[in-house]
Amino acid sequence: MKVKSALVLIAAICFWSGSTTSAAGGSNATTDTLLWGQPNDGVQMSLSSTEPNSAELQVALRNVGNHDVTLNLGSMMANGKVQLPNYISLNFTDAQGKTRQFKFADKKHSFVAGRLDDYIVPLRVGSMYTLKLTLDQFWCHETKEFEITLLPGKNRMTAEYQGSEAKLVNLDMPAIKLMNFWLGKVESNILTLRR
């Protein structure tokens, strides 16, 4: 009886492992449809529109290197309840050929009256992290534009991420500054949006 129970348990584990592998294979097919920029020190970035010519964007970062990395994407408020990827920006060229850089700045959370923490994302080898962002969450300091406005014609943009070490070190987490953060810069593929 114990042998039969053990065989049933082994068969169940093998079936579960097989179904998990095929589910992972399905998600790989989805990531293979994304366009990617050139990798830098094992990190690669993708920028896409969730629907054709939509104001909602998907930014993805993946680890194509041979060692695990830790990214600092920006800041978190309210003990992680609000996550602000401040170190992601968009290099935007409008349909008239004017180019400028827009930085992430979610206007819903422009005022801080409490604790801030670094927005830390560990990326194991082969892993990917995806963000949903919108064009109205970016602003250009140089031109004082508080969102990206698409002009009639072809508008082009790339996403850029600049790695950073810990900058928001709180008294209860002093060792965070010792973490091995990825400090490079990576740029995505070119995304074209039409109006």
N, C-alpha and C positions, 0 to 999 in steps of 0.2 A: 504494500500500500504506500509506504514512504517513497519507494522508487517511482511509482506512478505519479505521485504528487510532485516529486522533484522534476520529472520529465515534463509535466504540464506547466510548471513554473518556468522551466528553461524555454519551452516553446512560446510561452507568453512574452518572455523577455525578448526573444528573437523577433517575434512579430512586432512588438512595440518599437524595437530598434530599427527594424526595416521601415515602418511607417514614419518614424521620425526622420530618417534619412531622405525618404521621398518628399516629405514636406519641406525639408531644407533645400532639396534640389529644386522644388517649385519656386522657392523664394530666390534662388540664384538666377533662375530664368528671368525674373523681374528685374534684378539688378543688372543683368546683362543688357537690358534694353536701354539703360541710361547712357548718356554720353558723358565722358570724363575728360578733365584737363590732364596735363602732364603731371606725373607723380613727382614729389620732392621728398627725399629722405623717407620714403615708404608711405607717405600720406597723399591721397588723391581726392579731388573734389569734383562734384557734379552739380549743375544747375539746370533745372527743368521747370516747365509750367505744368500745373496739375491738370489743366485743360488747355486746348489750343488757344493761345493769345489771352490767357487768363491773368488777372492781377495776383493770383495766388501762386507762389513759387515753392519748389521743393529744393532744398540744399542738402546734399549728402556728402559726408566725409567717410572715406574708408581707408583701412590699413592694408596696403598691398606689399608691405615690407616683410622682413624676416624677424622682427622683434616687436613686442607690445609697446604701445605708446600711450601717453596721457595728454589730453588736450585741455586747455583752459579756453573756453569759448567766450567768456565775459564775466557777467555777474549774476548773482541770484539774490532775490529779496525774500523777506518773510520766511527764513529757514528753508528755502528751496521751493516755496509755493509759486514764485514768479521767477522765470528764467529768461535772462536777457543776453542773447549772443552778440555782445557789443564788439567783438573782434572779427565779425563778419561784415564785409562791405560789398557794394555793387559798383563796378565800373560800367557806367552807362553812356552809350552814344545814341542820341535821339535820331529821328528820321531826317533831320536837317544837318547831321554830321557834328553836332556839338557834344563834346565829351566832358564828363565830370564824374567825381566819385561821391557816392552816397553811403553814409555810415548807418548802421542799425541804430534806431532810436525809437522805441515804442512809446508813443505819445500818451498812452494810458498810464504809464509808469514813469513820467518825467521827473517826479519829485520823490526824493528818498527821505524818509523820516525814521529810519531804524537800521537794523543790521544788514550788512551786505557780505556775501561770501563769493568766492570764485566759483564759476560755473565749470565744474570739472567733469570730463567725459573720458573714461578709460576705453581704449580701442585695442582689443586683442588682435593678433595677426588674423587677417581674413574677415574682420568684423566691419560693420558699417553703422553710422549714426545719421539719422535723417531729421531735418527740421522743416516745418511748414512756416513760410513767411509770406507777407503781402507787401505790395509796392508802397503802401502808405505807412509802413514801419521803417522807412529810411528817409534820411534828410541829407542835404548838401550844405555844408558850412559855408563854402565859397559863394554860392549863389543864393543862399537862404531859401531854398526850395524845401518844403516840409513833406514832400512825397514825390515819387517818380510818376511823371505824367507822360503817357505814351502819345506821340504825335502820329498823324496819319502817315502811313508808310512803314518801312522797316526800322524798328528800334532794336538795338543790340546791347547785350550786357554780359558780363562775366561776374561771378562771385569770387571773392578773395578772402582768405583767412590768414591772419597773422598770429602765430603762436605766441604765448606769453607765459612767464612764470607766475607764481601766485602773487597777487598784488593786494588782496583784501584779507590780510592775516589778522584774525581775531585772537583775543587772549586765550580762549579755550581751545584753539587749534593752531598753536605756534609751529608745529612740525610740518604743516602743509607746505611751508616754503622750502622744505627739503625734498619734496617730490621731484621726480625727474620728468619735467614737462617738455613736450615737443615745442621747439622754438623757431621753426622755419616759417616760410611763407609759401602758400599754395594757391593756384588760381584754377578756376573751373573751365569747362568748355564754353564756347560762345552760344548764348541763347538768343534767338531772334523772335521778337514779338511784333505783330502787325496790328495796326489800327485802321 
